[in-house]
Amino acid sequence: MNKNTSRDKKIYEMHAEICKVFTSPKRLEIISLLRDGEKTVNELAEQAGVLQANVSQHLTVLRQNNVVNTRRDGANVYYKIANPKILQACDLMREVLLEKLAENEKLAKRML
């Protein structure tokens, strides 16, 4: 019999909370853009093709949930991924989705 401890329940709650952070395609794109190292809000806005204010809002959510860290250098604030395992988790989910997409494409071809 599987007995959930209070620690397990807390982890499930934390897992559900952090997953909410990854419900925005734009936040996922920002995480991907930070893969190669730290960037400023302006750099991220330009690369994502989104207004700076919008990127700032997403970065606030990411920062509040410890997905990104910041470093100030003069007037610039640099953002980076807080833990490389976040990228590994995103990569793993991406692989699952690519497999599913390939499966769906195979199925669609068979139906033609």
MODELLER restraints for C-alpha pairs under 7 A, 6 or more apart:
rsr = mdl.restraints
at = mdl.atoms
rsr.add(forms.Gaussian(group=physical.xy_distance, feature=features.Distance(at['CA:18:A'], at['CA:65:A']), mean=6.97, stdev=0.5))
rsr.add(forms.Gaussian(group=physical.xy_distance, feature=features.Distance(at['CA:21:A'], at['CA:62:A']), mean=6.93, stdev=0.5))
rsr.add(forms.Gaussian(group=physical.xy_distance, feature=features.Distance(at['CA:22:A'], at['CA:28:A']), mean=6.28, stdev=0.5))
rsr.add(forms.Gaussian(group=physical.xy_distance, feature=features.Distance(at['CA:27:A'], at['CA:58:A']), mean=6.01, stdev=0.5))
rsr.add(forms.Gaussian(group=physical.xy_distance, feature=features.Distance(at['CA:30:A'], at['CA:44:A']), mean=6.88, stdev=0.5))
rsr.add(forms.Gaussian(group=physical.xy_distance, feature=features.Distance(at['CA:34:A'], at['CA:80:A']), mean=5.93, stdev=0.5))
rsr.add(forms.Gaussian(group=physical.xy_distance, feature=features.Distance(at['CA:34:A'], at['CA:81:A']), mean=6.44, stdev=0.5))
rsr.add(forms.Gaussian(group=physical.xy_distance, feature=features.Distance(at['CA:37:A'], at['CA:80:A']), mean=6.16, stdev=0.5))
rsr.add(forms.Gaussian(group=physical.xy_distance, feature=features.Distance(at['CA:38:A'], at['CA:78:A']), mean=5.78, stdev=0.5))
rsr.add(forms.Gaussian(group=physical.xy_distance, feature=features.Distance(at['CA:38:A'], at['CA:79:A']), mean=5.11, stdev=0.5))
rsr.add(forms.Gaussian(group=physical.xy_distance, feature=features.Distance(at['CA:38:A'], at['CA:80:A']), mean=4.40, stdev=0.5))
rsr.add(forms.Gaussian(group=physical.xy_distance, feature=features.Distance(at['CA:39:A'], at['CA:78:A']), mean=5.16, stdev=0.5))
rsr.add(forms.Gaussian(group=physical.xy_distance, feature=features.Distance(at['CA:39:A'], at['CA:79:A']), mean=5.41, stdev=0.5))
rsr.add(forms.Gaussian(group=physical.xy_distance, feature=features.Distance(at['CA:39:A'], at['CA:80:A']), mean=6.83, stdev=0.5))
rsr.add(forms.Gaussian(group=physical.xy_distance, feature=features.Distance(at['CA:40:A'], at['CA:76:A']), mean=6.70, stdev=0.5))
rsr.add(forms.Gaussian(group=physical.xy_distance, feature=features.Distance(at['CA:40:A'], at['CA:77:A']), mean=5.82, stdev=0.5))
rsr.add(forms.Gaussian(group=physical.xy_distance, feature=features.Distance(at['CA:40:A'], at['CA:78:A']), mean=4.62, stdev=0.5))
rsr.add(forms.Gaussian(group=physical.xy_distance, feature=features.Distance(at['CA:40:A'], at['CA:79:A']), mean=6.12, stdev=0.5))
rsr.add(forms.Gaussian(group=physical.xy_distance, feature=features.Distance(at['CA:41:A'], at['CA:52:A']), mean=6.41, stdev=0.5))
rsr.add(forms.Gaussian(group=physical.xy_distance, feature=features.Distance(at['CA:41:A'], at['CA:55:A']), mean=6.64, stdev=0.5))
rsr.add(forms.Gaussian(group=physical.xy_distance, feature=features.Distance(at['CA:41:A'], at['CA:56:A']), mean=6.52, stdev=0.5))
rsr.add(forms.Gaussian(group=physical.xy_distance, feature=features.Distance(at['CA:42:A'], at['CA:52:A']), mean=6.18, stdev=0.5))
rsr.add(forms.Gaussian(group=physical.xy_distance, feature=features.Distance(at['CA:45:A'], at['CA:51:A']), mean=5.81, stdev=0.5))
rsr.add(forms.Gaussian(group=physical.xy_distance, feature=features.Distance(at['CA:45:A'], at['CA:52:A']), mean=5.17, stdev=0.5))
rsr.add(forms.Gaussian(group=physical.xy_distance, feature=features.Distance(at['CA:45:A'], at['CA:55:A']), mean=5.97, stdev=0.5))
rsr.add(forms.Gaussian(group=physical.xy_distance, feature=features.Distance(at['CA:62:A'], at['CA:68:A']), mean=5.73, stdev=0.5))
rsr.add(forms.Gaussian(group=physical.xy_distance, feature=features.Distance(at['CA:63:A'], at['CA:69:A']), mean=6.20, stdev=0.5))
rsr.add(forms.Gaussian(group=physical.xy_distance, feature=features.Distance(at['CA:66:A'], at['CA:82:A']), mean=6.47, stdev=0.5))
rsr.add(forms.Gaussian(group=physical.xy_distance, feature=features.Distance(at['CA:67:A'], at['CA:81:A']), mean=6.04, stdev=0.5))
rsr.add(forms.Gaussian(group=physical.xy_distance, feature=features.Distance(at['CA:67:A'], at['CA:82:A']), mean=5.34, stdev=0.5))
rsr.add(forms.Gaussian(group=physical.xy_distance, feature=features.Distance(at['CA:68:A'], at['CA:79:A']), mean=6.26, stdev=0.5))
rsr.add(forms.Gaussian(group=physical.xy_distance, feature=features.Distance(at['CA:68:A'], at['CA:80:A']), mean=5.31, stdev=0.5))
rsr.add(forms.Gaussian(group=physical.xy_distance, feature=features.Distance(at['CA:68:A'], at['CA:81:A']), mean=4.43, stdev=0.5))
rsr.add(forms.Gaussian(group=physical.xy_distance, feature=features.Distance(at['CA:68:A'], at['CA:82:A']), mean=4.56, stdev=0.5))
rsr.add(forms.Gaussian(group=physical.xy_distance, feature=features.Distance(at['CA:69:A'], at['CA:79:A']), mean=5.70, stdev=0.5))
rsr.add(forms.Gaussian(group=physical.xy_distance, feature=features.Distance(at['CA:69:A'], at['CA:80:A']), mean=5.46, stdev=0.5))
rsr.add(forms.Gaussian(group=physical.xy_distance, feature=features.Distance(at['CA:69:A'], at['CA:81:A']), mean=6.28, stdev=0.5))
rsr.add(forms.Gaussian(group=physical.xy_distance, feature=features.Distance(at['CA:69:A'], at['CA:82:A']), mean=5.24, stdev=0.5))
rsr.add(forms.Gaussian(group=physical.xy_distance, feature=features.Distance(at['CA:70:A'], at['CA:77:A']), mean=6.38, stdev=0.5))
rsr.add(forms.Gaussian(group=physical.xy_distance, feature=features.Distance(at['CA:70:A'], at['CA:78:A']), mean=5.41, stdev=0.5))
rsr.add(forms.Gaussian(group=physical.xy_distance, feature=features.Distance(at['CA:70:A'], at['CA:79:A']), mean=4.64, stdev=0.5))
rsr.add(forms.Gaussian(group=physical.xy_distance, feature=features.Distance(at['CA:70:A'], at['CA:80:A']), mean=6.50, stdev=0.5))
rsr.add(forms.Gaussian(group=physical.xy_distance, feature=features.Distance(at['CA:71:A'], at['CA:77:A']), mean=5.60, stdev=0.5))
rsr.add(forms.Gaussian(group=physical.xy_distance, feature=features.Distance(at['CA:71:A'], at['CA:78:A']), mean=5.06, stdev=0.5))
rsr.add(forms.Gaussian(group=physical.xy_distance, feature=features.Distance(at['CA:71:A'], at['CA:79:A']), mean=6.62, stdev=0.5))
rsr.add(forms.Gaussian(group=physical.xy_distance, feature=features.Distance(at['CA:72:A'], at['CA:78:A']), mean=6.16, stdev=0.5))
